[in-house]
């Protein structure tokens, strides 16, 4: 099922072409104006990564920032919607795109949000999702050139996910 979706819709691969996306910005901005970070850096070396951001934008990198240890907007904390409620929500978002606060639940009391949504599967159960070896090979083959270029853009801070 996952393999079919990836093969039939190139958008799944294209969202992972990070070098291609960076190179589009490089057509208009000098590389020195861009700070490229990895999600791994933000997750596992948050303090060091934030200090590099502060230095990049010219703020004292020794500035104290609270709650660096806290993770926000974690997948397992977000609601997931059933098929009917989810499709209704998507349809309403398409027809009324300016009602953003409504779609994010800003106007709903917490008890109602909790009742309408169900917890997303925990990170441990998400890691149980598997894909076939053929699908992994196809994705690697599709992304190898982009990942090689991405490694050059990240200047040695990136292992290439084992693809390149």
C-alpha positions as a Markdown table, in Angstrom:
| # | Residue | x | y | z |
|---|---|---|---|---|
| 1 | Unk | 0.0 | 0.0 | 0.0 |
| 2 | Unk | 2.7 | 2.5 | 1.0 |
| 3 | Unk | 4.9 | 1.4 | -2.0 |
| 4 | Unk | 1.9 | 1.9 | -4.4 |
| 5 | Unk | 1.3 | 5.4 | -3.0 |
| 6 | Unk | 4.9 | 6.4 | -3.4 |
| 7 | Unk | 5.1 | 5.0 | -7.0 |
| 8 | Unk | 1.8 | 6.5 | -8.1 |
| 9 | Unk | 2.2 | 10.0 | -6.7 |
| 10 | Unk | 5.6 | 11.7 | -7.1 |
| 11 | Unk | 4.7 | 14.3 | -4.4 |
| 12 | Unk | 5.8 | 11.9 | -1.7 |
| 13 | Unk | 9.3 | 11.7 | -3.1 |
| 14 | Unk | 9.4 | 15.4 | -4.1 |
| 15 | Unk | 8.7 | 16.5 | -0.5 |
| 16 | Unk | 11.9 | 14.7 | 0.4 |
| 17 | Unk | 14.1 | 16.4 | -2.2 |
| 18 | Unk | 15.6 | 18.9 | 0.2 |
| 19 | Unk | 18.6 | 19.8 | -1.9 |
| 20 | Unk | 16.2 | 20.7 | -4.8 |
| 21 | Unk | 14.3 | 23.0 | -2.5 |
| 22 | Unk | 17.4 | 24.6 | -1.1 |
| 23 | Unk | 18.8 | 25.2 | -4.6 |
| 24 | Unk | 15.6 | 27.1 | -5.6 |
| 25 | Unk | 16.4 | 29.6 | -2.8 |
| 26 | Unk | 20.0 | 29.8 | -3.9 |
| 27 | Unk | 18.8 | 31.2 | -7.2 |
| 28 | Unk | 17.8 | 34.3 | -5.2 |
| 29 | Unk | 19.9 | 34.3 | -2.0 |
| 30 | Unk | 23.5 | 34.0 | -1.3 |
| 31 | Unk | 24.4 | 30.9 | 0.7 |
| 32 | Unk | 25.7 | 33.1 | 3.5 |
| 33 | Unk | 22.2 | 34.3 | 4.0 |
| 34 | Unk | 20.9 | 30.8 | 4.7 |
| 35 | Unk | 21.2 | 28.7 | 7.9 |
| 36 | Unk | 20.5 | 25.1 | 7.2 |
| 37 | Unk | 19.6 | 22.9 | 10.2 |
| 38 | Unk | 18.6 | 19.3 | 10.6 |
| 39 | Unk | 15.6 | 18.1 | 12.6 |
| 40 | Unk | 18.0 | 15.7 | 14.3 |
| 41 | Unk | 20.1 | 18.7 | 15.5 |
| 42 | Unk | 17.0 | 20.4 | 16.9 |
| 43 | Unk | 15.8 | 17.2 | 18.6 |
| 44 | Unk | 19.0 | 15.8 | 20.1 |
| 45 | Unk | 21.3 | 18.9 | 20.3 |
| 46 | Unk | 18.7 | 21.6 | 20.9 |
| 47 | Unk | 20.8 | 24.0 | 23.0 |
| 48 | Unk | 23.7 | 23.9 | 20.6 |
| 49 | Unk | 21.5 | 24.3 | 17.6 |
| 50 | Unk | 19.6 | 27.2 | 19.1 |
| 51 | Unk | 22.9 | 28.9 | 19.9 |
| 52 | Unk | 23.9 | 28.6 | 16.3 |
| 53 | Unk | 20.6 | 30.2 | 15.2 |
| 54 | Unk | 21.1 | 33.0 | 17.7 |
| 55 | Unk | 24.7 | 33.6 | 16.4 |
| 56 | Unk | 23.5 | 33.5 | 12.8 |
| 57 | Unk | 20.8 | 36.2 | 13.4 |
| 58 | Unk | 23.2 | 38.3 | 15.4 |
| 59 | Unk | 21.7 | 37.7 | 18.9 |
| 60 | Unk | 23.9 | 37.0 | 21.9 |
| 61 | Unk | 24.2 | 33.2 | 21.7 |
| 62 | Unk | 24.6 | 33.1 | 25.5 |
| 63 | Unk | 21.1 | 34.5 | 25.9 |
| 64 | Unk | 19.0 | 32.3 | 28.2 |
| 65 | Unk | 16.0 | 30.7 | 26.6 |
| 66 | Unk | 13.5 | 28.9 | 28.8 |
| 67 | Unk | 11.9 | 25.5 | 28.1 |
| 68 | Unk | 14.5 | 24.3 | 25.6 |
| 69 | Unk | 14.0 | 20.8 | 27.1 |
| 70 | Unk | 10.3 | 20.8 | 26.3 |
| 71 | Unk | 9.1 | 19.4 | 23.0 |
| 72 | Unk | 6.0 | 21.1 | 21.5 |
| 73 | Unk | 3.6 | 19.7 | 18.9 |
| 74 | Unk | 4.6 | 16.1 | 19.3 |
| 75 | Unk | 2.8 | 13.7 | 17.0 |
| 76 | Unk | 1.6 | 11.5 | 19.9 |
| 77 | Unk | 0.0 | 14.5 | 21.5 |
| 78 | Unk | -2.0 | 15.6 | 18.5 |
| 79 | Unk | -5.5 | 14.4 | 17.8 |
| 80 | Unk | -6.2 | 12.2 | 14.8 |
| 81 | Unk | -9.7 | 12.2 | 13.3 |
| 82 | Unk | -11.7 | 9.2 | 12.1 |
| 83 | Unk | -12.5 | 8.8 | 8.4 |
| 84 | Unk | -15.8 | 10.6 | 8.5 |
| 85 | Unk | -14.8 | 13.5 | 10.7 |
| 86 | Unk | -11.4 | 13.8 | 8.9 |
| 87 | Unk | -12.9 | 14.0 | 5.5 |
| 88 | Unk | -15.6 | 16.5 | 6.7 |
| 89 | Unk | -12.9 | 18.6 | 8.2 |
| 90 | Unk | -10.8 | 18.6 | 5.0 |
| 91 | Unk | -13.9 | 19.5 | 2.9 |
| 92 | Unk | -14.7 | 22.4 | 5.2 |
| 93 | Unk | -11.1 | 23.6 | 5.1 |
| 94 | Unk | -11.2 | 23.6 | 1.3 |
| 95 | Unk | -14.5 | 25.5 | 1.1 |
| 96 | Unk | -13.7 | 27.9 | 4.0 |
| 97 | Unk | -9.9 | 28.4 | 3.9 |
| 98 | Unk | -10.0 | 31.6 | 5.9 |
| 99 | Unk | -11.5 | 29.9 | 9.0 |
| 100 | Unk | -8.0 | 28.7 | 10.0 |
| 101 | Unk | -8.6 | 29.0 | 13.7 |
| 102 | Unk | -11.6 | 26.7 | 13.5 |
| 103 | Unk | -9.6 | 24.0 | 11.7 |
| 104 | Unk | -6.9 | 24.1 | 14.4 |
| 105 | Unk | -9.5 | 23.9 | 17.1 |
| 106 | Unk | -8.8 | 27.3 | 18.6 |
| 107 | Unk | -12.5 | 28.0 | 19.2 |
| 108 | Unk | -13.4 | 24.6 | 20.6 |
| 109 | Unk | -13.3 | 23.9 | 24.3 |
| 110 | Unk | -10.7 | 21.4 | 25.4 |
| 111 | Unk | -13.2 | 18.7 | 26.4 |
| 112 | Unk | -14.8 | 18.9 | 22.9 |
| 113 | Unk | -11.4 | 18.7 | 21.1 |
| 114 | Unk | -10.6 | 15.6 | 23.2 |
| 115 | Unk | -13.9 | 14.0 | 22.4 |
| 116 | Unk | -13.7 | 14.7 | 18.6 |
| 117 | Unk | -10.1 | 13.5 | 18.2 |
| 118 | Unk | -8.5 | 10.3 | 19.3 |
| 119 | Unk | -4.8 | 10.1 | 20.2 |
| 120 | Unk | -2.4 | 9.4 | 17.3 |
| 121 | Unk | -0.6 | 6.2 | 17.7 |
| 122 | Unk | 2.4 | 6.5 | 19.9 |
| 123 | Unk | 5.9 | 6.9 | 18.5 |
| 124 | Unk | 6.6 | 3.3 | 19.4 |
| 125 | Unk | 3.7 | 2.0 | 17.3 |
| 126 | Unk | 4.7 | 4.4 | 14.5 |
| 127 | Unk | 8.1 | 2.7 | 14.4 |
| 128 | Unk | 6.3 | -0.6 | 13.7 |
| 129 | Unk | 5.2 | 0.7 | 10.3 |
| 130 | Unk | 7.1 | -1.2 | 7.7 |
| 131 | Unk | 7.8 | -1.0 | 4.0 |
| 132 | Unk | 9.0 | -3.6 | 1.7 |
| 133 | Unk | 12.6 | -3.8 | 0.7 |
| 134 | Unk | 11.6 | -3.0 | -2.9 |
| 135 | Unk | 9.9 | 0.3 | -1.8 |
| 136 | Unk | 13.0 | 1.3 | 0.3 |
| 137 | Unk | 15.3 | 0.6 | -2.7 |
| 138 | Unk | 13.0 | 2.6 | -5.0 |
| 139 | Unk | 13.0 | 5.6 | -2.6 |
| 140 | Unk | 16.8 | 5.4 | -2.1 |
| 141 | Unk | 17.3 | 5.2 | -5.9 |
| 142 | Unk | 15.0 | 8.2 | -6.4 |
| 143 | Unk | 16.7 | 10.3 | -3.7 |
| 144 | Unk | 20.4 | 9.4 | -3.9 |
| 145 | Unk | 21.4 | 12.3 | -6.1 |
| 146 | Unk | 19.4 | 14.8 | -4.1 |
| 147 | Unk | 20.8 | 13.5 | -0.8 |
| 148 | Unk | 24.4 | 13.7 | -2.1 |
| 149 | Unk | 23.8 | 17.4 | -3.0 |
| 150 | Unk | 22.1 | 17.9 | 0.4 |
| 151 | Unk | 25.2 | 16.6 | 2.1 |
| 152 | Unk | 27.3 | 19.2 | 0.3 |
| 153 | Unk | 24.8 | 22.0 | 1.4 |
| 154 | Unk | 24.9 | 20.8 | 5.0 |
| 155 | Unk | 28.8 | 20.8 | 5.0 |
| 156 | Unk | 29.5 | 17.5 | 6.8 |
| 157 | Unk | 26.7 | 17.8 | 9.5 |
| 158 | Unk | 24.5 | 15.2 | 7.8 |
| 159 | Unk | 25.0 | 11.4 | 7.4 |
| 160 | Unk | 22.7 | 11.1 | 4.4 |
| 161 | Unk | 20.3 | 8.7 | 6.1 |
| 162 | Unk | 22.4 | 5.8 | 4.8 |
| 163 | Unk | 21.3 | 6.7 | 1.2 |
| 164 | Unk | 24.4 | 8.6 | 0.1 |
